[in-house]
Amino acid sequence: MALATKRTTRKADESAGKKSGAKRSETKAAAKKSPAKKSSGKKDAIKLDAVENTTVDAHVLDRLFETVESRRGTNPALSHSARLLSRGRKKIAQKFGEEAVECLIEAVAGKQSEFISESADVLYHLIVMWVDAGVTPQEVWQELRRREAMSGVEEKASRPAQEGA
């Protein structure tokens, strides 16, 4: 499934890439000058680009959230996000569940490119749910930072007991 916000996000990514182009060149130049380890050339450059893109694109979810939020109340015929939001939380949750199942199927099948694509779909539909529910990415990031300070065992033990669990 193609994300409806892809065009907007791509433009933002391209402009961010132009701004960080000099920095990327500097990093690559520094990596070439480093005597630490003999490089295998192109393969190392690809790894370096992947690391840089991860760092540079860490805010892609925030930008996607802003784009989805801007689609709220707009014409559902022109925006997939607007269409989902207009159909209500049950439909959004249903789509999120469908995408999550597809993601799991591809993960278990070991189809990496499909797994990556479905993962993007899951994140997109999760963000649509956040917009519908009035949850911001900053609230989720804050909760992740809180959990980061403790082990998984500690974090799970700190949760209130749920009936039937």
MDTraj code that builds the backbone (N, CA, C; nanometers):
import mdtraj as md
import numpy as np

residues = "MET ALA LEU ALA THR LYS ARG THR THR ARG LYS ALA ASP GLU SER ALA GLY LYS LYS SER GLY ALA LYS ARG SER GLU THR LYS ALA ALA ALA LYS LYS SER PRO ALA LYS LYS SER SER GLY LYS LYS ASP ALA ILE LYS LEU ASP ALA VAL GLU ASN THR THR VAL ASP ALA HIS VAL LEU ASP ARG LEU PHE GLU THR VAL GLU SER ARG ARG GLY THR ASN PRO ALA LEU SER HIS SER ALA ARG LEU LEU SER ARG GLY ARG LYS LYS ILE ALA GLN LYS PHE GLY GLU GLU ALA VAL GLU CYS LEU ILE GLU ALA VAL ALA GLY LYS GLN SER GLU PHE ILE SER GLU SER ALA ASP VAL LEU TYR HIS LEU ILE VAL MET TRP VAL ASP ALA GLY VAL THR PRO GLN GLU VAL TRP GLN GLU LEU ARG ARG ARG GLU ALA MET SER GLY VAL GLU GLU LYS ALA SER ARG PRO ALA GLN GLU GLY ALA".split()
xyz = np.array([
    [0.0838, -0.1169, 0.0000],
    [0.0000, 0.0000, 0.0000],
    [0.0879, 0.1226, 0.0000],
    [0.0620, 0.2143, -0.0858],
    [0.1416, 0.3372, -0.0939],
    [0.0881, 0.4384, 0.0055],
    [0.1792, 0.5077, 0.0689],
    [0.1381, 0.6090, 0.1649],
    [0.0906, 0.7330, 0.0909],
    [-0.0221, 0.7852, 0.1326],
    [-0.0779, 0.9036, 0.0692],
    [0.0097, 1.0254, 0.0906],
    [0.0903, 1.0238, 0.1929],
    [0.1722, 1.1400, 0.2268],
    [0.3119, 1.1320, 0.1662],
    [0.3357, 1.0343, 0.0822],
    [0.4682, 1.0108, 0.0293],
    [0.5256, 1.1335, -0.0424],
    [0.4437, 1.2004, -0.1269],
    [0.4935, 1.3154, -0.2012],
    [0.5410, 1.4256, -0.1082],
    [0.4598, 1.4583, -0.0100],
    [0.4943, 1.5640, 0.0838],
    [0.6192, 1.5279, 0.1613],
    [0.6251, 1.4048, 0.2105],
    [0.7394, 1.3602, 0.2891],
    [0.8656, 1.3586, 0.2036],
    [0.8538, 1.3142, 0.0776],
    [0.9697, 1.3069, -0.0093],
    [1.0286, 1.4459, -0.0312],
    [0.9417, 1.5465, -0.0515],
    [0.9906, 1.6827, -0.0704],
    [1.0646, 1.7303, 0.0531],
    [1.0113, 1.7006, 0.1699],
    [1.0777, 1.7402, 0.2944],
    [1.2112, 1.6680, 0.3069],
    [1.2138, 1.5393, 0.2708],
    [1.3377, 1.4622, 0.2773],
    [1.4419, 1.5187, 0.1814],
    [1.3972, 1.5569, 0.0580],
    [1.4904, 1.6099, -0.0403],
    [1.5510, 1.7405, 0.0083],
    [1.4685, 1.8285, 0.0636],
    [1.5226, 1.9559, 0.1109],
    [1.6144, 1.9331, 0.2303],
    [1.5809, 1.8379, 0.3169],
    [1.6687, 1.8064, 0.4302],
    [1.7996, 1.7495, 0.3781],
    [1.7926, 1.6676, 0.2728],
    [1.9125, 1.6087, 0.2140],
    [2.0042, 1.7144, 0.1562],
    [1.9476, 1.8184, 0.0913],
    [2.0296, 1.9261, 0.0366],
    [2.1011, 2.0007, 0.1477],
    [2.0308, 2.0230, 0.2579],
    [2.0902, 2.0959, 0.3693],
    [2.2024, 2.0162, 0.4338],
    [2.1880, 1.8843, 0.4377],
    [2.2877, 1.8028, 0.5063],
    [2.3909, 1.7448, 0.4110],
    [2.3846, 1.7790, 0.2831],
    [2.4766, 1.7250, 0.1839],
    [2.6225, 1.7527, 0.2155],
    [2.6520, 1.8772, 0.2577],
    [2.7902, 1.9115, 0.2903],
    [2.8384, 1.8299, 0.4089],
    [2.7534, 1.8142, 0.5086],
    [2.7896, 1.7382, 0.6278],
    [2.8181, 1.5928, 0.5904],
    [2.7351, 1.5355, 0.5018],
    [2.7538, 1.3979, 0.4582],
    [2.8884, 1.3824, 0.3890],
    [2.9240, 1.4790, 0.3013],
    [3.0521, 1.4736, 0.2315],
    [3.1670, 1.4802, 0.3299],
    [3.1530, 1.5681, 0.4316],
    [3.2569, 1.5795, 0.5332],
    [3.2742, 1.4478, 0.6084],
    [3.1627, 1.3830, 0.6429],
    [3.1685, 1.2569, 0.7158],
    [3.2356, 1.1490, 0.6312],
    [3.2006, 1.1426, 0.5020],
    [3.2616, 1.0438, 0.4137],
    [3.4108, 1.0703, 0.3985],
    [3.4471, 1.1994, 0.3862],
    [3.5884, 1.2348, 0.3725],
    [3.6645, 1.1942, 0.4978],
    [3.6053, 1.2195, 0.6138],
    [3.6696, 1.1818, 0.7395],
    [3.6848, 1.0302, 0.7483],
    [3.5843, 0.9581, 0.7021],
    [3.5896, 0.8124, 0.7063],
    [3.7008, 0.7607, 0.6145],
    [3.7203, 0.8260, 0.4988],
    [3.8253, 0.7832, 0.4061],
    [3.9641, 0.8097, 0.4638],
    [3.9781, 0.9204, 0.5383],
    [4.1072, 0.9566, 0.5955],
    [4.1433, 0.8704, 0.7153],
    [4.0444, 0.8105, 0.7782],
    [4.0679, 0.7330, 0.8994],
    [4.1512, 0.6098, 0.8678],
    [4.2649, 0.5945, 0.9367],
    [4.3530, 0.4809, 0.9099],
    [4.3122, 0.3562, 0.9862],
    [4.2032, 0.3609, 1.0603],
    [4.1653, 0.2534, 1.1508],
    [4.1529, 0.1184, 1.0821],
    [4.0866, 0.1107, 0.9702],
    [4.0574, -0.0179, 0.9090],
    [4.0536, -0.0019, 0.7579],
    [4.1043, -0.1017, 0.6871],
    [4.0983, -0.0948, 0.5426],
    [3.9547, -0.1142, 0.4974],
    [3.9086, -0.0259, 0.4136],
    [3.7692, -0.0242, 0.3694],
    [3.7521, -0.1107, 0.2464],
    [3.6316, -0.1651, 0.2323],
    [3.6021, -0.2426, 0.1127],
    [3.5322, -0.1563, 0.0090],
    [3.5432, -0.0246, 0.0229],
    [3.4934, 0.0659, -0.0791],
    [3.3444, 0.0889, -0.0764],
    [3.2783, 0.0485, -0.1858],
    [3.1366, 0.0775, -0.2058],
    [3.0494, 0.0230, -0.0931],
    [3.0780, -0.0977, -0.0459],
    [2.9974, -0.1586, 0.0595],
    [2.9993, -0.0729, 0.1861],
    [3.1171, -0.0222, 0.2238],
    [3.1273, 0.0643, 0.3417],
    [3.0550, 0.1959, 0.3200],
    [3.0591, 0.2498, 0.1989],
    [2.9891, 0.3752, 0.1690],
    [2.8389, 0.3556, 0.1842],
    [2.7897, 0.2408, 0.1427],
    [2.6472, 0.2118, 0.1571],
    [2.6102, 0.2045, 0.3042],
    [2.6941, 0.1366, 0.3851],
    [2.6678, 0.1291, 0.5287],
    [2.6695, 0.2676, 0.5910],
    [2.7652, 0.3525, 0.5503],
    [2.7755, 0.4873, 0.6027],
    [2.6499, 0.5661, 0.5673],
    [2.6046, 0.5568, 0.4426],
    [2.4821, 0.6251, 0.4021],
    [2.3631, 0.5770, 0.4840],
    [2.3546, 0.4475, 0.5108],
    [2.2427, 0.3941, 0.5884],
    [2.2433, 0.4518, 0.7289],
    [2.3591, 0.4601, 0.7904],
    [2.3687, 0.5169, 0.9247],
    [2.3313, 0.6640, 0.9213],
    [2.3835, 0.7384, 0.8235],
    [2.3520, 0.8805, 0.8128],
    [2.2033, 0.9017, 0.7899],
    [2.1437, 0.8244, 0.7004],
    [2.0017, 0.8404, 0.6724],
    [1.9175, 0.8098, 0.7955],
    [1.9584, 0.7123, 0.8745],
    [1.8866, 0.6806, 0.9967],
    [1.8899, 0.8003, 1.0899],
    [2.0062, 0.8605, 1.1034],
    [2.0207, 0.9765, 1.1905],
    [1.9434, 1.0951, 1.1347],
    [1.9608, 1.1249, 1.0089],
    [1.8954, 1.2390, 0.9457],
    [1.7443, 1.2198, 0.9429],
    [1.6965, 1.0987, 0.9160],
    [1.5546, 1.0738, 0.9007],
    [1.4846, 1.0322, 1.0294],
    [1.5505, 1.0473, 1.1428],
    [1.4887, 1.0097, 1.2698],
    [1.3603, 1.0875, 1.2948],
    [1.3464, 1.2025, 1.2334],
    [1.2274, 1.2864, 1.2524],
    [1.1199, 1.2609, 1.1466],
    [1.1390, 1.1597, 1.0648],
    [1.0418, 1.1321, 0.9585],
    [0.9034, 1.1016, 1.0168],
    [0.8975, 1.0373, 1.1325],
    [0.7676, 1.0072, 1.1940],
    [0.6993, 1.1347, 1.2422],
    [0.7776, 1.2284, 1.2931],
    [0.7199, 1.3573, 1.3332],
    [0.6637, 1.4307, 1.2113],
    [0.7383, 1.4284, 1.1009],
    [0.6907, 1.4951, 0.9783],
    [0.5664, 1.4252, 0.9238],
    [0.5659, 1.2922, 0.9284],
    [0.4492, 1.2179, 0.8822],
    [0.3286, 1.2508, 0.9685],
    [0.3483, 1.2594, 1.1000],
    [0.2399, 1.2969, 1.1908],
    [0.1837, 1.4334, 1.1515],
    [0.2712, 1.5304, 1.1283],
    [0.2263, 1.6650, 1.0904],
    [0.1464, 1.6613, 0.9603],
    [0.1893, 1.5800, 0.8664],
    [0.1191, 1.5693, 0.7385],
    [-0.0188, 1.5073, 0.7579],
    [-0.0261, 1.3975, 0.8333],
    [-0.1550, 1.3321, 0.8578],
    [-0.2471, 1.4276, 0.9332],
    [-0.1926, 1.4955, 1.0330],
    [-0.2734, 1.5903, 1.1106],
    [-0.3273, 1.7018, 1.0208],
    [-0.2485, 1.7450, 0.9242],
    [-0.2934, 1.8511, 0.8331],
    [-0.4041, 1.8035, 0.7400],
    [-0.4200, 1.6725, 0.7250],
    [-0.5246, 1.6171, 0.6376],
    [-0.6594, 1.6046, 0.7085],
    [-0.6588, 1.6170, 0.8418],
    [-0.7842, 1.6059, 0.9170],
    [-0.8828, 1.7119, 0.8664],
    [-1.0034, 1.6682, 0.8333],
    [-1.1079, 1.7600, 0.7884],
    [-1.0968, 1.8037, 0.6436],
    [-0.9969, 1.7522, 0.5716],
    [-0.9859, 1.7876, 0.4297],
    [-1.0680, 1.6887, 0.3472],
    [-1.0721, 1.7097, 0.2192],
    [-1.1538, 1.6305, 0.1275],
    [-1.1051, 1.4846, 0.1233],
    [-1.1894, 1.3904, 0.1690],
    [-1.1512, 1.2481, 0.1667],
    [-1.1249, 1.1940, 0.0263],
    [-1.1765, 1.2605, -0.0751],
    [-1.1532, 1.2152, -0.2121],
    [-1.0108, 1.2470, -0.2579],
    [-0.9445, 1.3386, -0.1877],
    [-0.8109, 1.3813, -0.2284],
    [-0.6991, 1.3271, -0.1410],
    [-0.7336, 1.2691, -0.0258],
    [-0.6311, 1.2254, 0.0678],
    [-0.6720, 1.0955, 0.1359],
    [-0.5838, 0.9974, 0.1300],
    [-0.6102, 0.8697, 0.1980],
    [-0.6197, 0.8916, 0.3488],
    [-0.5345, 0.9774, 0.4023],
    [-0.5391, 1.0072, 0.5458],
    [-0.6732, 1.0691, 0.5827],
    [-0.7189, 1.1646, 0.5042],
    [-0.8486, 1.2284, 0.5303],
    [-0.9617, 1.1260, 0.5221],
    [-0.9522, 1.0345, 0.4265],
    [-1.0540, 0.9305, 0.4110],
    [-1.0581, 0.8404, 0.5345],
    [-0.9419, 0.7965, 0.5810],
    [-0.9369, 0.7120, 0.7008],
    [-0.9922, 0.7869, 0.8219],
    [-0.9470, 0.9099, 0.8423],
    [-0.9915, 0.9881, 0.9571],
    [-1.1423, 1.0118, 0.9532],
    [-1.1975, 1.0295, 0.8345],
    [-1.3422, 1.0549, 0.8228],
    [-1.4247, 0.9293, 0.8516],
    [-1.3629, 0.8121, 0.8408],
    [-1.4362, 0.6868, 0.8612],
    [-1.4407, 0.6440, 1.0078],
    [-1.3618, 0.7101, 1.0918],
    [-1.3708, 0.6844, 1.2348],
    [-1.2674, 0.5878, 1.2887],
    [-1.2615, 0.5844, 1.4198],
    [-1.1583, 0.5084, 1.4911],
    [-1.1668, 0.3581, 1.4653],
    [-1.2875, 0.3034, 1.4556],
    [-1.2989, 0.1582, 1.4324],
    [-1.2346, 0.1186, 1.2992],
    [-1.2585, 0.1979, 1.1960],
    [-1.2017, 0.1669, 1.0646],
    [-1.0494, 0.1856, 1.0665],
    [-1.0042, 0.2906, 1.1362],
    [-0.8601, 0.3134, 1.1474],
    [-0.7950, 0.1953, 1.2195],
    [-0.8560, 0.1518, 1.3278],
    [-0.8030, 0.0380, 1.4043],
    [-0.8039, -0.0891, 1.3195],
    [-0.9087, -0.1086, 1.2415],
    [-0.9171, -0.2251, 1.1539],
    [-0.8022, -0.2233, 1.0527],
    [-0.7780, -0.1079, 0.9902],
    [-0.6698, -0.0970, 0.8922],
    [-0.5333, -0.1201, 0.9581],
    [-0.5160, -0.0656, 1.0793],
    [-0.3912, -0.0866, 1.1526],
    [-0.3718, -0.2367, 1.1775],
    [-0.4755, -0.3034, 1.2221],
    [-0.4672, -0.4474, 1.2476],
    [-0.4338, -0.5264, 1.1227],
    [-0.4963, -0.4921, 1.0109],
    [-0.4681, -0.5608, 0.8841],
    [-0.3214, -0.5439, 0.8457],
    [-0.2733, -0.4208, 0.8581],
    [-0.1336, -0.3942, 0.8224],
    [-0.0377, -0.4659, 0.9170],
    [-0.0724, -0.4713, 1.0450],
    [0.0124, -0.5403, 1.1428],
    [0.0222, -0.6890, 1.1094],
    [-0.0904, -0.7492, 1.0742],
    [-0.0906, -0.8916, 1.0374],
    [-0.0061, -0.9138, 0.9115],
    [-0.0227, -0.8276, 0.8110],
    [0.0572, -0.8405, 0.6887],
    [0.2066, -0.8273, 0.7202],
    [0.2396, -0.7359, 0.8100],
    [0.3787, -0.7158, 0.8512],
    [0.4341, -0.8433, 0.9150],
    [0.3567, -0.9028, 1.0041],
    [0.4001, -1.0257, 1.0716],
    [0.4168, -1.1406, 0.9727],
    [0.3267, -1.1513, 0.8784],
    [0.3348, -1.2576, 0.7773],
    [0.4658, -1.2459, 0.6996],
    [0.4993, -1.1245, 0.6574],
    [0.6232, -1.1044, 0.5802],
    [0.7470, -1.1293, 0.6660],
    [0.7405, -1.0927, 0.7938],
    [0.8538, -1.1169, 0.8842],
    [0.8782, -1.2661, 0.8989],
    [0.7714, -1.3416, 0.9228],
    [0.7837, -1.4865, 0.9404],
    [0.8291, -1.5532, 0.8109],
    [0.7824, -1.5009, 0.6966],
    [0.8203, -1.5578, 0.5671],
    [0.9645, -1.5239, 0.5301],
    [1.0241, -1.4297, 0.6038],
    [1.1623, -1.3923, 0.5754],
    [1.1784, -1.3061, 0.4516],
    [1.0710, -1.2409, 0.4104],
    [1.0767, -1.1534, 0.2925],
    [1.1095, -1.0116, 0.3390],
    [1.2369, -0.9799, 0.3415],
    [1.2818, -0.8562, 0.4035],
    [1.2248, -0.7302, 0.3382],
    [1.2273, -0.7201, 0.2056],
    [1.1785, -0.5966, 0.1428],
    [1.0284, -0.5783, 0.1676],
    [0.9513, -0.6886, 0.1643],
    [0.8083, -0.6796, 0.1928],
    [0.7844, -0.6460, 0.3401],
    [0.8675, -0.7028, 0.4272],
    [0.8585, -0.6745, 0.5710],
    [0.8836, -0.5255, 0.5975],
    [0.9821, -0.4699, 0.5307],
    [1.0123, -0.3270, 0.5455],
    [0.8936, -0.2430, 0.4971],
    [0.8393, -0.2787, 0.3826],
    [0.7251, -0.2049, 0.3276],
    [0.6047, -0.2117, 0.4205],
    [0.5745, -0.3303, 0.4703],
    [0.4605, -0.3461, 0.5611],
    [0.4862, -0.2757, 0.6946],
    [0.6121, -0.2714, 0.7380],
    [0.6453, -0.1983, 0.8608],
    [0.6128, -0.0500, 0.8448],
    [0.6445, 0.0044, 0.7277],
    [0.6112, 0.1450, 0.7004],
    [0.4596, 0.1653, 0.7041],
    [0.3853, 0.0693, 0.6484],
    [0.2388, 0.0788, 0.6516],
    [0.1857, 0.0761, 0.7946],
    [0.2443, -0.0101, 0.8782],
    [0.2028, -0.0187, 1.0188],
    [0.2264, 0.1151, 1.0878],
    [0.3438, 0.1726, 1.0677],
    [0.3753, 0.3009, 1.1314],
    [0.2811, 0.4105, 1.0832],
    [0.2526, 0.4125, 0.9537],
    [0.1597, 0.5116, 0.8994],
    [0.0220, 0.4992, 0.9657],
    [-0.0316, 0.3785, 0.9711],
    [-0.1653, 0.3593, 1.0290],
    [-0.1661, 0.3851, 1.1797],
    [-0.0557, 0.3568, 1.2478],
    [-0.0448, 0.3916, 1.3892],
    [-0.0521, 0.5436, 1.4058],
    [0.0170, 0.6149, 1.3200],
    [0.0141, 0.7612, 1.3268],
    [-0.1254, 0.8145, 1.2974],
    [-0.1962, 0.7547, 1.2046],
    [-0.3356, 0.7968, 1.1790],
    [-0.4177, 0.7778, 1.3062],
    [-0.3955, 0.6665, 1.3778],
    [-0.4674, 0.6445, 1.5045],
    [-0.4289, 0.7492, 1.6082],
    [-0.2998, 0.7841, 1.6141],
    [-0.2572, 0.8883, 1.7077],
    [-0.3307, 1.0179, 1.6790],
    [-0.3360, 1.0567, 1.5526],
    [-0.4038, 1.1817, 1.5145],
    [-0.5495, 1.1756, 1.5565],
    [-0.6157, 1.0650, 1.5265],
    [-0.7570, 1.0503, 1.5616],
    [-0.7790, 1.0581, 1.7128],
    [-0.6873, 1.0003, 1.7895],
    [-0.7020, 0.9937, 1.9351],
    [-0.6460, 1.1168, 2.0068],
    [-0.5807, 1.2059, 1.9324],
    [-0.5225, 1.3237, 1.9953],
    [-0.3940, 1.2963, 2.0702],
    [-0.3234, 1.1915, 2.0307],
    [-0.1948, 1.1562, 2.0908],
    [-0.0849, 1.2140, 2.0014],
    [0.0153, 1.2759, 2.0607],
    [0.1251, 1.3322, 1.9822],
    [0.2468, 1.2401, 1.9873],
    [0.3304, 1.2470, 1.8851],
    [0.4537, 1.1676, 1.8887],
    [0.5382, 1.2007, 2.0120],
    [0.5406, 1.3278, 2.0520],
    [0.6203, 1.3677, 2.1675],
    [0.5768, 1.2926, 2.2930],
    [0.4482, 1.2672, 2.3082],
    [0.3999, 1.1903, 2.4238],
    [0.4522, 1.0470, 2.4194],
    [0.4541, 0.9895, 2.3012],
    [0.5041, 0.8523, 2.2858],
    [0.6551, 0.8498, 2.3083],
    [0.7274, 0.9484, 2.2520],
    [0.8726, 0.9535, 2.2710],
    [0.9052, 0.9705, 2.4200],
    [0.8265, 1.0528, 2.4898],
    [0.8475, 1.0733, 2.6336],
    [0.8311, 0.9412, 2.7097],
    [0.7293, 0.8643, 2.6741],
    [0.7083, 0.7347, 2.7395],
    [0.8236, 0.6397, 2.7093],
    [0.8732, 0.6419, 2.5869],
    [0.9882, 0.5570, 2.5526],
    [1.1125, 0.5991, 2.6305],
    [1.1334, 0.7309, 2.6456],
    [1.2476, 0.7783, 2.7254],
    [1.2339, 0.7339, 2.8708],
    [1.1123, 0.7393, 2.9249],
    [1.0890, 0.6948, 3.0635],
    [1.1274, 0.5481, 3.0767],
    [1.0861, 0.4675, 2.9828],
    [1.1151, 0.3240, 2.9875],
    [1.2615, 0.2936, 2.9646],
    [1.3289, 0.3794, 2.8907],
    [1.4698, 0.3594, 2.8593],
    [1.5555, 0.3583, 2.9862],
    [1.5082, 0.4258, 3.0888],
    [1.5838, 0.4389, 3.2127],
    [1.5793, 0.3136, 3.2997],
    [1.5007, 0.2135, 3.2599],
    [1.4905, 0.0914, 3.3409],
    [1.4947, -0.0310, 3.2516],
    [1.5182, -0.1441, 3.3129],
    [1.5196, -0.2682, 3.2353],
    [1.3768, -0.3046, 3.1961],
    [1.3636, -0.3898, 3.0988],
    [1.2321, -0.4349, 3.0557],
    [1.1556, -0.5048, 3.1666],
    [1.2267, -0.5812, 3.2486],
    [1.1642, -0.6525, 3.3603],
    [1.1092, -0.5515, 3.4615],
    [1.1916, -0.4495, 3.4933],
    [1.1472, -0.3452, 3.5872],
    [1.0269, -0.2693, 3.5313],
    [1.0348, -0.2339, 3.4035],
    [0.9273, -0.1567, 3.3419],
    [0.7973, -0.2345, 3.3457],
    [0.8017, -0.3598, 3.3094],
    [0.6810, -0.4416, 3.3075],
    [0.6241, -0.4573, 3.4489],
    [0.7090, -0.4750, 3.5475],
    [0.6652, -0.4884, 3.6868],
    [0.6032, -0.3597, 3.7396],
    [0.6429, -0.2440, 3.6809],
    [0.5915, -0.1153, 3.7291],
    [0.4506, -0.0856, 3.6773],
    [0.4040, -0.1622, 3.5793],
    [0.2700, -0.1393, 3.5233],
    [0.1639, -0.1870, 3.6222],
    [0.0490, -0.1168, 3.6239],
    [-0.0598, -0.1639, 3.7113],
    [-0.1075, -0.3038, 3.6684],
    [-0.1429, -0.3852, 3.7639],
    [-0.1914, -0.5212, 3.7350],
    [-0.3216, -0.5124, 3.6571],
    [-0.3340, -0.5964, 3.5552],
    [-0.4562, -0.6003, 3.4753],
    [-0.5327, -0.7271, 3.5090],
    [-0.6666, -0.7136, 3.5136],
    [-0.7488, -0.8308, 3.5413],
    [-0.7363, -0.9316, 3.4283],
    [-0.7291, -1.0569, 3.4638],
    [-0.7236, -1.1638, 3.3640],
    [-0.5879, -1.1805, 3.2997],
    [-0.4880, -1.1056, 3.3435],
    [-0.3558, -1.1167, 3.2812],
    [-0.2663, -1.2080, 3.3596],
])
top = md.Topology()
chain = top.add_chain()
for i, resn in enumerate(residues, 1):
    res = top.add_residue(resn, chain, resSeq=i)
    for name in ("N", "CA", "C"):
        top.add_atom(name, md.element.get_by_symbol(name[0]), res)
traj = md.Trajectory(xyz[None], top)
